[in-house]
Amino acid sequence: MDRLALALAKANLNAFADLWEHPRRMLWLNFLAGLARGFGIALGLTLVTAVFLMFLTRVAALNLPHIGRLIAELVQMVNHQLRTLPS
């Protein structure tokens, strides 16, 4: 019986029961968790994008012929697509 009581205490069922009895608190906690998750995603995406742009800047500064040719072809394809779009 003591092991069962210890297992239930470890499972923290009192906190779950408290949240179940107070749905507004559960909604508030889930709202805060969603805000934190969204902020973390935005911050992480910003950092990854900044690192990627720094990498691209350094590659462009090297003036590699293959990269320049690839970028030129990409620009030509985009320009061609823009010209062929219906008005």
ROSE-9027 format. One record per residue (C-alpha): residue number from 1; z, x, y. Coordinates in pm, whole numbers. Layout:
BEGIN
<r NUM <Z X Y>>,
...
***
This chain:
BEGIN
<r 1 <0 0 0>>,
<r 2 <76 290 233>>,
<r 3 <-267 440 169>>,
<r 4 <-429 106 257>>,
<r 5 <-230 83 580>>,
<r 6 <-326 441 666>>,
<r 7 <-694 373 592>>,
<r 8 <-688 63 814>>,
<r 9 <-519 258 1091>>,
<r 10 <-787 528 1065>>,
<r 11 <-1060 265 1080>>,
<r 12 <-917 150 1415>>,
<r 13 <-961 -216 1329>>,
<r 14 <-721 -317 1605>>,
<r 15 <-968 -195 1867>>,
<r 16 <-1252 -386 1701>>,
<r 17 <-1041 -701 1686>>,
<r 18 <-949 -658 2052>>,
<r 19 <-1316 -630 2149>>,
<r 20 <-1401 -930 1936>>,
<r 21 <-1135 -1137 2112>>,
<r 22 <-1251 -1025 2460>>,
<r 23 <-1633 -1045 2469>>,
<r 24 <-1649 -967 2842>>,
<r 25 <-1489 -629 2778>>,
<r 26 <-1739 -564 2498>>,
<r 27 <-2029 -655 2729>>,
<r 28 <-1891 -430 3003>>,
<r 29 <-1850 -136 2765>>,
<r 30 <-2201 -185 2627>>,
<r 31 <-2338 -206 2981>>,
<r 32 <-2169 121 3075>>,
<r 33 <-2295 284 2756>>,
<r 34 <-2649 171 2838>>,
<r 35 <-2624 313 3188>>,
<r 36 <-2500 645 3053>>,
<r 37 <-2779 653 2794>>,
<r 38 <-3043 575 3057>>,
<r 39 <-2907 839 3293>>,
<r 40 <-2907 1094 3011>>,
<r 41 <-3266 1013 2919>>,
<r 42 <-3380 1038 3282>>,
<r 43 <-3198 1368 3333>>,
<r 44 <-3329 1514 3008>>,
<r 45 <-3686 1406 3079>>,
<r 46 <-3664 1557 3426>>,
<r 47 <-3544 1890 3290>>,
<r 48 <-3807 1902 3015>>,
<r 49 <-4082 1813 3262>>,
<r 50 <-3965 2080 3507>>,
<r 51 <-3968 2346 3235>>,
<r 52 <-4314 2233 3121>>,
<r 53 <-4450 2246 3477>>,
<r 54 <-4302 2593 3527>>,
<r 55 <-4476 2703 3207>>,
<r 56 <-4808 2556 3322>>,
<r 57 <-4772 2726 3662>>,
<r 58 <-4719 3063 3497>>,
<r 59 <-5014 3010 3261>>,
<r 60 <-5233 2912 3557>>,
<r 61 <-5120 3221 3746>>,
<r 62 <-5245 3440 3461>>,
<r 63 <-5596 3309 3529>>,
<r 64 <-5696 3309 3164>>,
<r 65 <-6067 3232 3121>>,
<r 66 <-6023 2998 2824>>,
<r 67 <-5758 2792 3001>>,
<r 68 <-5969 2772 3317>>,
<r 69 <-6272 2657 3118>>,
<r 70 <-6061 2393 2942>>,
<r 71 <-5925 2262 3272>>,
<r 72 <-6275 2256 3422>>,
<r 73 <-6407 2053 3127>>,
<r 74 <-6115 1815 3160>>,
<r 75 <-6186 1766 3532>>,
<r 76 <-6555 1703 3457>>,
<r 77 <-6466 1443 3193>>,
<r 78 <-6229 1264 3431>>,
<r 79 <-6489 1266 3711>>,
<r 80 <-6753 1128 3473>>,
<r 81 <-6519 850 3362>>,
<r 82 <-6439 763 3724>>,
<r 83 <-6810 738 3810>>,
<r 84 <-6886 511 3514>>,
<r 85 <-6603 262 3582>>,
<r 86 <-6725 -84 3683>>,
<r 87 <-6647 -176 4042>>,
***
